[in-house]
Amino acid sequence: MYFKRYRMEISLAGRSLAPSRVPDGYRFERWNPALLDAFAEAKYQSFRGAIDVNVFPCLGELDGCRRLMLEIARKPGFLPETTWLLTCGRSSKLPEYCGTVQGIRDASGLGAIQNLGIAPEHRNGGLGTILLFHALQGFRHAGISRVYLEVTAQNEGALRLYRRVGFVTVKTVYKTVEHVYS
Ligand SMILES: CC(C)(COP(=O)(O)OP(=O)(O)OC[C@H]1O[C@@H](n2cnc3c(N)ncnc32)[C@H](O)[C@@H]1OP(=O)(O)O)[C@@H](O)C(=O)NCCC(=O)NCCS
């Protein structure tokens, strides 16, 4: 079994990266190693049951998300300024983890978005777009003007979001998997 995926790219040169206003009650927190478990939980909440669990099974387990987060944060090109946690809830209570995104600079100097995700009950309200803009601003801040990601072709919501923001498909790739989980 294999999944068709698209490599999509965006040029940040001359592009406005002003995101919409963050809806009331939501907060963005930048990467900080002390937030590892919070980032892992947000990643798990955002990806469990998603199509990409078939492509990357570790995304479907909390422990797998923690390992993945640690692995990304240890990469030589890891960019904390592209790596955000979205929370909501009153500050007097434990926050709810609503979404996350991470980014790295690859060996050739391009920016790479890793695992943009929003938890199901917070989707379709523009938060994925706002989170993506936060990451893109971080890449620009790091001096990177070209950013790419990979998305599974069946992931229509994600594709629609990426195209709307300005990503274009530059390549089709096929990822072989051993098991399909749903
Ligand atoms: C992809 C994801 C991050 C989007 O988050 P979000 O908060 O819903 O994003 P937004 O609200 O900004 O935009 C979602 C878009 O998808 C569209 N959409 C949602 N479900 C859709 C579907 N089944 N078919 C087509 N479009 C769909 C929405 O209409 C919206 O587009 P529009 O604003 O142009 O109308 C979220 O769905 C998610 O976390 N999915 C699971 C993890 C994942 O697959 N991540 C992407 C990895 S590449």
The ligand as a MOL file (V3000), in Angstrom:
LIG
                    3D

  0  0  0     0  0            999 V3000
M  V30 BEGIN CTAB
M  V30 COUNTS 48 50 0 0 0
M  V30 BEGIN ATOM
M  V30 1 C -5.0590 20.5840 8.2570 0
M  V30 2 C -5.4710 21.2680 9.5570 0
M  V30 3 C -4.2240 21.6970 10.3100 0
M  V30 4 C -6.2980 22.5130 9.2230 0
M  V30 5 O -6.6060 23.1910 10.4400 0
M  V30 6 P -7.8650 24.1810 10.4970 0
M  V30 7 O -7.8250 24.9120 11.7690 0
M  V30 8 O -9.0950 23.4270 10.1780 0
M  V30 9 O -7.5020 25.1580 9.2820 0
M  V30 10 P -8.3260 26.3620 8.6720 0
M  V30 11 O -9.6460 26.4940 9.3800 0
M  V30 12 O -7.4340 27.5350 8.6390 0
M  V30 13 O -8.5380 25.8800 7.1620 0
M  V30 14 C -9.0910 24.6240 6.8940 0
M  V30 15 C -9.5820 24.5690 5.4620 0
M  V30 16 O -9.9180 23.2260 5.1250 0
M  V30 17 C -11.2080 23.1910 4.5310 0
M  V30 18 N -11.7080 21.8540 4.7680 0
M  V30 19 C -11.9210 21.2270 5.9300 0
M  V30 20 N -12.3630 19.9800 5.7100 0
M  V30 21 C -12.3690 19.8060 4.3760 0
M  V30 22 C -12.6870 18.7180 3.5280 0
M  V30 23 N -13.0940 17.5430 4.0100 0
M  V30 24 N -12.5940 18.8790 2.1860 0
M  V30 25 C -12.1820 20.0540 1.6580 0
M  V30 26 N -11.8480 21.1250 2.4290 0
M  V30 27 C -11.9560 20.9930 3.7650 0
M  V30 28 C -11.9360 24.3010 5.2040 0
M  V30 29 O -13.0620 24.6980 4.4560 0
M  V30 30 C -10.8410 25.3780 5.2290 0
M  V30 31 O -10.6750 25.9830 3.9690 0
M  V30 32 P -11.2890 27.4360 3.6380 0
M  V30 33 O -10.9940 28.3150 4.8090 0
M  V30 34 O -10.5460 27.8430 2.4190 0
M  V30 35 O -12.7320 27.2190 3.4620 0
M  V30 36 C -6.3690 20.3280 10.4150 0
M  V30 37 O -7.4390 19.8680 9.6290 0
M  V30 38 C -5.6100 19.1380 10.9940 0
M  V30 39 O -4.9260 19.2540 11.9940 0
M  V30 40 N -5.7530 17.9520 10.3850 0
M  V30 41 C -5.1320 16.7410 10.9310 0
M  V30 42 C -3.6190 16.8050 10.8820 0
M  V30 43 C -3.1520 17.0540 9.4690 0
M  V30 44 O -3.5710 16.3650 8.5510 0
M  V30 45 N -2.2830 18.0420 9.3080 0
M  V30 46 C -1.7100 18.3990 8.0090 0
M  V30 47 C -0.4680 17.6380 7.7850 0
M  V30 48 S 0.2350 18.0440 6.2030 0
M  V30 END ATOM
M  V30 BEGIN BOND
M  V30 1 1 1 2
M  V30 2 1 2 3
M  V30 3 1 2 4
M  V30 4 1 2 36
M  V30 5 1 4 5
M  V30 6 1 5 6
M  V30 7 2 6 7
M  V30 8 1 6 8
M  V30 9 1 6 9
M  V30 10 1 9 10
M  V30 11 2 10 11
M  V30 12 1 10 12
M  V30 13 1 10 13
M  V30 14 1 13 14
M  V30 15 1 14 15
M  V30 16 1 15 16
M  V30 17 1 15 30
M  V30 18 1 16 17
M  V30 19 1 17 18
M  V30 20 1 17 28
M  V30 21 1 18 19
M  V30 22 1 18 27
M  V30 23 2 19 20
M  V30 24 1 20 21
M  V30 25 1 21 22
M  V30 26 2 21 27
M  V30 27 1 22 23
M  V30 28 2 22 24
M  V30 29 1 24 25
M  V30 30 2 25 26
M  V30 31 1 26 27
M  V30 32 1 28 29
M  V30 33 1 28 30
M  V30 34 1 30 31
M  V30 35 1 31 32
M  V30 36 2 32 33
M  V30 37 1 32 34
M  V30 38 1 32 35
M  V30 39 1 36 37
M  V30 40 1 36 38
M  V30 41 2 38 39
M  V30 42 1 38 40
M  V30 43 1 40 41
M  V30 44 1 41 42
M  V30 45 1 42 43
M  V30 46 2 43 44
M  V30 47 1 43 45
M  V30 48 1 45 46
M  V30 49 1 46 47
M  V30 50 1 47 48
M  V30 END BOND
M  V30 END CTAB
M  END
